[in-house]
């Protein structure tokens, strides 16, 4: 099963409180036009199944049956901040890569926030030169 994901800026709200006030305009502004149209068509045809919420990860997962079956995850900024916190106690390229990827995802919706996180990490973890190199573009 293929997996896709989308990132929304929740302004530190839980996803459930965000979804209560979710508008069609908000969905359109957080997705590509073609993807929005395809998703709307799948939804209208009843092809979006098994929607679930994971409160620990603050994510929503839905199974969609299009040309093939695939899952879609909707993440919040908080999810990626938590991923960074989870990886920071560890050293090594694979952990640093996960941190850099999380910052990259945050930058897609909030470039300023990604920069602040990067600046904080550069200050706090300045001896981890490999990490500093990976996050230097933010």
Wavefront OBJ file of the C-alpha trace (Angstrom):
o trace
v 0.000 0.000 0.000
v 1.345 3.411 -1.011
v 1.457 6.206 1.587
v 1.106 9.958 1.152
v 1.022 12.684 3.749
v 0.047 16.301 4.238
v 1.187 18.800 6.831
v -1.029 21.417 8.451
v -0.092 24.291 10.737
v -2.277 23.804 13.808
v -1.007 26.774 15.841
v -0.386 24.410 18.781
v -3.998 23.174 18.798
v -4.831 19.513 18.797
v -5.833 18.119 15.445
v -9.341 17.325 16.703
v -9.956 20.940 17.748
v -8.510 22.062 14.412
v -10.703 19.723 12.401
v -13.840 21.073 14.127
v -13.155 24.417 12.436
v -11.669 23.093 9.192
v -12.992 24.807 6.097
v -12.802 23.856 2.463
v -10.650 26.957 1.860
v -8.160 25.785 4.515
v -7.895 22.391 2.841
v -7.374 24.012 -0.566
v -4.659 26.330 0.777
v -2.757 23.378 2.274
v -2.780 21.167 -0.805
v -1.995 21.207 -4.497
v -5.024 21.933 -6.731
v -4.853 18.577 -8.556
v -4.487 16.650 -5.294
v -7.391 18.574 -3.772
v -9.627 17.834 -6.777
v -8.709 14.141 -6.753
v -9.281 13.903 -2.992
v -12.624 15.669 -3.288
v -13.669 13.255 -6.025
v -12.636 10.230 -3.909
v -14.504 11.649 -0.927
v -17.657 12.349 -2.963
v -17.572 8.786 -4.343
v -17.224 7.300 -0.832
v -13.709 5.970 -1.467
v -12.198 7.427 1.741
v -12.364 4.647 4.342
v -11.146 3.859 7.846
v -10.440 7.396 9.032
v -8.713 7.247 12.420
v -7.050 9.692 14.798
v -3.879 8.927 16.745
v -3.856 11.314 19.717
v -0.326 10.336 20.786
v 1.086 11.330 17.376
v -1.552 14.034 16.728
v -2.098 12.590 13.237
v -5.047 11.448 11.162
v -4.835 8.348 8.960
v -7.284 7.472 6.184
v -7.317 4.590 3.737
v -8.237 5.704 0.223
v -9.180 3.440 -2.662
v -8.270 5.216 -5.888
v -6.553 3.550 -8.830
v -4.884 1.531 -6.095
v -5.339 1.370 -2.333
v -3.165 3.791 -0.362
v -3.039 5.501 3.000
v -2.936 9.211 3.650
v -1.549 10.686 6.856
v -2.183 14.232 7.975
v 0.520 15.496 10.314
v 0.756 18.565 12.486
v 3.826 20.653 13.205
v 3.719 19.198 16.725
v 4.315 15.722 15.277
v 7.609 16.834 13.734
v 8.684 18.811 16.820
v 8.107 15.662 18.878
v 10.130 13.635 16.361
v 13.053 16.063 16.813
v 12.819 15.759 20.608
v 12.750 11.974 20.315
v 15.916 11.885 18.165
v 18.003 14.501 20.044
v 19.247 12.214 22.842
v 20.959 10.054 20.216
v 23.968 10.740 18.027
v 24.723 9.437 14.569
v 23.874 10.171 10.967
v 20.526 8.333 10.929
v 19.232 10.321 13.916
v 20.523 13.602 12.497
v 18.885 12.826 9.159
v 15.508 12.330 10.887
v 15.944 15.670 12.662
v 16.830 17.447 9.395
v 13.843 15.832 7.629
v 11.511 16.949 10.427
v 12.800 20.534 10.190
v 12.360 20.389 6.412
v 8.712 19.332 6.838
v 8.087 22.137 9.339
v 9.625 24.628 6.900
v 6.990 23.740 4.291
v 4.325 25.430 6.407
v 6.277 27.688 8.741
v 9.716 28.700 7.499
v 10.249 31.086 10.410
v 9.506 28.341 12.974
v 11.908 25.961 11.194
v 14.599 28.649 11.348
v 14.006 29.179 15.061
v 14.281 25.452 15.759
v 17.486 25.238 13.696
v 18.993 28.239 15.494
v 18.179 26.714 18.873
v 19.752 23.382 17.883
v 22.881 25.084 16.506
v 23.333 26.912 19.804
v 22.531 24.004 22.099
v 24.244 21.218 20.134
v 27.124 23.096 18.493
v 29.552 20.190 19.106
v 27.517 17.887 16.879
v 29.109 19.067 13.657
v 27.344 16.517 11.453
v 23.962 17.643 12.777
v 24.874 21.310 12.326
v 25.855 20.657 8.695
v 22.558 18.885 7.969
v 20.418 21.686 9.374
v 22.517 24.570 8.071
v 20.132 25.324 5.184
v 17.274 26.256 7.516
l 1 2 3 4 5 6 7 8 9 10 11 12 13 14 15 16 17 18 19 20 21 22 23 24 25 26 27 28 29 30 31 32 33 34 35 36 37 38 39 40 41 42 43 44 45 46 47 48 49 50 51 52 53 54 55 56 57 58 59 60 61 62 63 64 65 66 67 68 69 70 71 72 73 74 75 76 77 78 79 80 81 82 83 84 85 86 87 88 89 90 91 92 93 94 95 96 97 98 99 100 101 102 103 104 105 106 107 108 109 110 111 112 113 114 115 116 117 118 119 120 121 122 123 124 125 126 127 128 129 130 131 132 133 134 135 136 137 138
